[in-house]
Amino acid sequence: MIGLLQRVSQASVTVDGAVVGAIDRGLLVLVGVQKHDDEARAERLLERLLGYRVFPDDAGRMNLSARDIGGGLLLVPQFTLAADTKKGTRASFTSAAPPADGERLFDHLVARARAAHEHVATGRFGADMQVSLTNEGPVTFWLET
């Protein structure tokens, strides 16, 4: 699984003019599911997301995680992260998981996140979403399991 995480002061997802997920300070994570992914990879990604140290401590060093600061976690499905862009001018999505598998694993990630962390919001799988965020830093990391 792929997680493109961004440290944010706020983020939200809107579908059909209605906000479906929003957080204040925390992590916005765009989630891509690939063909070879399974529940174990989803759980490993969640473990890394909640423990990844991207927030500053008192000395200004990135030593605190979303869990440490009680920050929000906004998970947004984005199959285009699994694109192959090595050649040509149009992406190939042959490495992306089929939609049913992608949705199942995204839902598994969300369920585990809600069981492990207090502030979890999501986008909507398969929807045309508008994502708004204020990236702090900017700080952005690509995590892959």
C-alpha positions in Angstrom: 0.0 0.0 0.0 1.0 3.5 -0.6 0.5 6.4 1.8 1.3 9.9 0.7 1.2 11.8 4.0 1.1 15.5 4.4 1.5 17.4 7.7 -1.5 19.8 7.8 -2.9 22.5 10.0 -6.3 21.6 8.5 -7.7 19.5 5.7 -11.1 18.5 4.4 -12.8 16.4 1.7 -16.0 17.6 -0.1 -18.2 15.4 -2.2 -21.2 16.9 -4.1 -20.9 20.1 -2.1 -20.9 18.5 1.3 -17.9 18.0 3.6 -17.6 14.3 4.2 -14.4 14.4 6.2 -12.3 17.1 8.0 -9.5 17.4 10.5 -7.6 20.2 12.2 -3.9 19.7 12.9 -2.7 16.2 11.8 -2.1 14.1 8.7 -3.8 14.1 5.4 -3.0 10.7 3.8 -3.7 9.9 0.2 -4.0 6.1 0.1 -3.2 3.9 -3.0 -3.9 0.2 -3.1 -1.8 -2.1 -5.3 -2.6 -5.6 -6.6 -0.3 -7.4 -4.2 -1.6 -5.6 -1.1 -3.4 -7.3 1.7 -4.7 -6.7 5.3 -1.2 -7.1 6.8 0.2 -4.4 4.5 -2.7 -2.1 5.4 -2.0 -2.6 9.1 1.7 -2.0 8.6 0.9 1.3 6.8 -1.4 2.4 9.7 1.3 1.6 12.2 3.8 3.7 10.3 1.3 6.6 9.8 0.4 6.8 13.5 4.0 6.5 14.6 5.8 8.5 11.9 7.6 11.5 13.5 6.7 14.6 11.4 5.6 17.1 14.1 8.1 19.4 15.8 9.0 19.0 19.5 9.9 21.9 21.7 13.3 22.2 20.0 11.7 22.4 16.6 12.9 18.9 15.5 10.5 16.5 13.8 10.3 14.1 16.8 6.5 13.8 17.4 3.9 11.6 15.7 0.2 12.2 15.1 -0.4 9.8 18.0 2.0 11.9 20.3 0.1 15.2 19.5 -3.4 13.7 19.4 -3.7 15.0 15.8 -6.2 14.1 13.2 -5.9 11.5 10.5 -7.7 12.1 7.2 -7.6 9.1 5.0 -8.4 9.6 1.3 -8.5 6.8 -1.3 -6.5 7.7 -4.4 -6.0 4.9 -6.9 -3.8 7.1 -9.1 -0.9 6.7 -6.7 -0.5 3.2 -8.1 0.1 4.6 -11.6 3.1 3.5 -13.7 4.5 6.7 -15.3 7.8 5.3 -16.5 7.1 5.8 -20.2 4.9 7.7 -22.5 2.6 10.6 -21.7 -0.3 8.7 -20.2 -0.3 6.7 -16.9 -0.9 3.0 -16.8 -2.9 1.6 -13.9 -2.0 -2.1 -14.3 -0.4 -2.2 -10.8 -3.5 -0.8 -9.1 -5.8 -3.2 -7.2 -9.2 -3.9 -8.8 -11.8 -1.5 -7.4 -13.5 -4.2 -5.1 -10.1 -5.1 -3.6 -9.1 -1.5 -3.2 -12.3 -0.6 -1.4 -12.1 -3.6 0.8 -8.5 -2.8 1.9 -9.2 0.9 2.3 -12.2 0.1 4.5 -10.0 -2.3 6.5 -7.4 0.5 7.0 -10.1 2.9 8.1 -11.7 0.4 10.6 -8.3 -0.3 12.1 -7.5 3.4 12.3 -10.7 4.2 14.1 -10.0 1.4 16.6 -6.5 2.7 17.2 -6.8 6.5 17.1 -9.4 9.0 18.3 -9.5 11.5 15.4 -10.1 9.7 12.1 -11.9 11.1 9.1 -12.1 9.9 5.5 -12.9 10.7 1.9 -15.3 8.5 0.0 -14.1 5.6 -2.1 -14.9 6.0 -5.8 -16.3 9.5 -5.4 -15.3 12.7 -7.2 -13.7 14.4 -4.2 -12.4 17.9 -3.7 -9.5 17.9 -1.2 -8.5 21.1 0.6 -5.5 21.4 2.9 -3.0 23.7 4.5 0.3 21.8 4.4 2.6 22.8 7.3 6.2 23.2 6.3 5.5 21.9 3.7 6.1 18.4 4.9 5.2 15.5 2.6 6.4 11.9 2.8 5.8 8.8 0.5 5.4 5.6 2.6 5.0 2.2 1.0 4.5 -1.2 2.6 
